[in-house]
């Protein structure tokens, strides 16, 4: 009997957490329409929206980490995006160093670095909760040769550190 009560309480907790996951929408002056997503199982909560990336006029998905539940994006996060956009050629060059071998491994073809600039499209950006001792953010790229693969380039303190490839 006791275990069934525990199981029922656990199920109720999970249902409550899932219902509370999406808090609602807000309009941010810089980022536009954002939807709050409560993190599950210890993962950070975040705001999600679509944003026109000025560097190449592409529409990207933004994931803006919330420092605490339902805390709206901060001025520091807005300034962070401005800095990323202003220095994007530098970040893209760092990404290409990791993208080229990953492309060859997962897609199975070789390509010249020059054509790599045309091969990958920026489709997502994460913005960390700020301030942070170690600033970690990601750029998500899709390639035209195989759009089913997502290439996540992780930066730590503005240096390209690693790449993760997911099939979607």
C-alpha positions as CSV (number, residue, x, y, z in Angstrom):
1,X,0.0,0.0,0.0
2,X,2.8,2.4,0.9
3,X,4.6,1.9,-2.4
4,X,1.4,2.6,-4.4
5,X,0.9,5.9,-2.5
6,X,4.5,6.8,-3.2
7,X,4.0,5.9,-6.9
8,X,0.8,7.9,-7.1
9,X,2.5,10.9,-5.5
10,X,5.4,10.6,-7.9
11,X,3.0,10.4,-10.9
12,X,1.1,13.5,-9.6
13,X,4.5,15.3,-9.2
14,X,5.4,14.5,-12.8
15,X,2.1,15.6,-14.2
16,X,2.2,18.8,-12.2
17,X,5.8,19.5,-13.5
18,X,4.8,18.8,-17.1
19,X,1.8,21.1,-16.8
20,X,3.9,23.8,-15.3
21,X,6.6,23.5,-17.9
22,X,5.2,26.0,-20.3
23,X,4.4,29.1,-18.2
24,X,3.4,31.4,-21.0
25,X,4.4,33.9,-23.6
26,X,5.9,37.4,-23.2
27,X,7.0,40.0,-25.7
28,X,10.6,41.2,-25.3
29,X,11.6,44.5,-26.9
30,X,14.8,42.9,-28.5
31,X,13.9,39.2,-28.9
32,X,10.2,39.5,-29.8
33,X,7.7,36.8,-28.7
34,X,9.2,34.3,-26.2
35,X,7.7,31.2,-24.6
36,X,8.9,30.2,-21.1
37,X,9.9,26.5,-20.7
38,X,10.4,25.2,-17.2
39,X,13.4,22.8,-17.1
40,X,12.6,19.2,-16.1
41,X,14.6,17.0,-13.9
42,X,17.2,19.5,-12.8
43,X,17.7,21.0,-16.3
44,X,17.7,24.8,-16.5
45,X,14.5,26.7,-17.4
46,X,14.7,28.9,-20.5
47,X,12.9,31.3,-22.8
48,X,12.5,30.2,-26.4
49,X,11.7,32.2,-29.5
50,X,12.6,33.0,-33.1
51,X,15.0,35.8,-33.9
52,X,16.5,37.3,-37.1
53,X,20.3,36.9,-36.9
54,X,21.6,40.2,-38.3
55,X,25.0,38.8,-39.5
56,X,23.4,36.7,-42.3
57,X,19.7,37.6,-42.0
58,X,18.7,34.0,-41.1
59,X,15.9,33.1,-38.8
60,X,17.3,31.3,-35.8
61,X,15.7,29.7,-32.7
62,X,16.9,31.4,-29.5
63,X,17.2,29.5,-26.2
64,X,17.8,32.1,-23.4
65,X,18.5,30.4,-20.1
66,X,16.6,31.8,-17.1
67,X,18.7,32.5,-14.0
68,X,15.6,31.5,-12.0
69,X,12.1,30.3,-12.8
70,X,10.2,32.8,-15.0
71,X,12.9,35.4,-14.8
72,X,12.8,37.3,-18.1
73,X,15.8,37.9,-20.3
74,X,18.2,40.4,-18.8
75,X,20.0,43.4,-20.2
76,X,23.2,41.4,-19.9
77,X,21.7,38.7,-22.2
78,X,20.6,41.3,-24.7
79,X,24.1,42.8,-24.7
80,X,25.6,39.3,-25.1
81,X,23.5,38.7,-28.3
82,X,24.7,42.0,-29.6
83,X,28.3,41.0,-29.0
84,X,27.8,37.6,-30.6
85,X,26.3,39.2,-33.7
86,X,29.0,41.8,-34.0
87,X,31.8,39.2,-33.7
88,X,30.0,36.4,-35.5
89,X,32.6,36.1,-38.3
90,X,35.2,35.2,-35.6
91,X,32.8,32.7,-34.0
92,X,32.0,31.1,-37.3
93,X,35.7,30.7,-38.1
94,X,36.1,28.9,-34.8
95,X,33.1,26.7,-35.6
96,X,34.4,25.8,-39.0
97,X,37.5,24.3,-37.4
98,X,35.2,21.8,-35.6
99,X,32.6,21.5,-38.3
100,X,34.8,20.4,-41.1
101,X,36.0,17.1,-39.5
102,X,32.5,16.4,-38.1
103,X,31.0,17.0,-41.5
104,X,33.5,14.5,-43.1
105,X,32.8,11.9,-40.4
106,X,29.0,12.1,-40.1
107,X,28.1,13.0,-43.7
108,X,30.8,11.1,-45.3
109,X,32.0,13.5,-47.9
110,X,35.0,15.9,-48.2
111,X,34.5,19.5,-49.0
112,X,36.7,22.6,-49.2
113,X,36.7,25.0,-46.4
114,X,35.4,27.8,-48.7
115,X,32.4,25.7,-49.6
116,X,31.9,24.9,-45.9
117,X,30.8,28.5,-45.5
118,X,27.9,27.8,-47.8
119,X,27.3,24.3,-46.5
120,X,26.2,25.3,-43.0
121,X,23.3,27.4,-42.0
122,X,23.1,28.8,-38.5
123,X,19.7,27.7,-37.1
124,X,20.0,28.1,-33.3
125,X,21.7,30.1,-30.6
126,X,21.8,29.5,-26.9
127,X,22.3,32.4,-24.5
128,X,23.5,31.5,-21.0
129,X,22.2,32.9,-17.7
130,X,24.4,35.8,-16.9
131,X,26.5,36.8,-15.1
132,X,28.3,33.4,-15.0
133,X,31.8,32.5,-14.0
134,X,32.2,30.3,-17.1
135,X,30.1,31.5,-20.0
136,X,28.9,28.6,-22.1
137,X,26.8,29.0,-25.2
138,X,26.1,27.1,-28.4
139,X,25.5,27.7,-32.0
140,X,23.4,25.1,-33.9
141,X,24.1,24.5,-37.5
142,X,22.3,22.4,-40.2
143,X,24.0,21.4,-43.4
144,X,22.4,21.4,-46.8
145,X,23.9,18.0,-47.7
146,X,22.2,16.3,-44.9
147,X,19.6,18.4,-43.0
148,X,18.7,15.6,-40.7
149,X,22.0,16.2,-38.8
150,X,22.2,18.9,-36.2
151,X,25.8,20.2,-35.4
152,X,26.0,21.9,-32.0
153,X,29.2,23.9,-31.5
154,X,29.8,24.6,-27.8
155,X,31.8,27.7,-26.7
156,X,33.3,28.2,-23.3
157,X,34.3,31.7,-22.5
158,X,34.0,32.6,-26.2
159,X,36.3,29.7,-27.4
160,X,35.0,26.9,-29.6
161,X,35.6,23.8,-27.5
162,X,33.6,20.9,-28.8
163,X,31.0,19.7,-31.3
164,X,28.0,17.3,-30.8
165,X,26.1,15.9,-33.8
166,X,22.6,14.7,-33.4
167,X,20.2,13.0,-35.8
168,X,16.8,14.6,-35.9
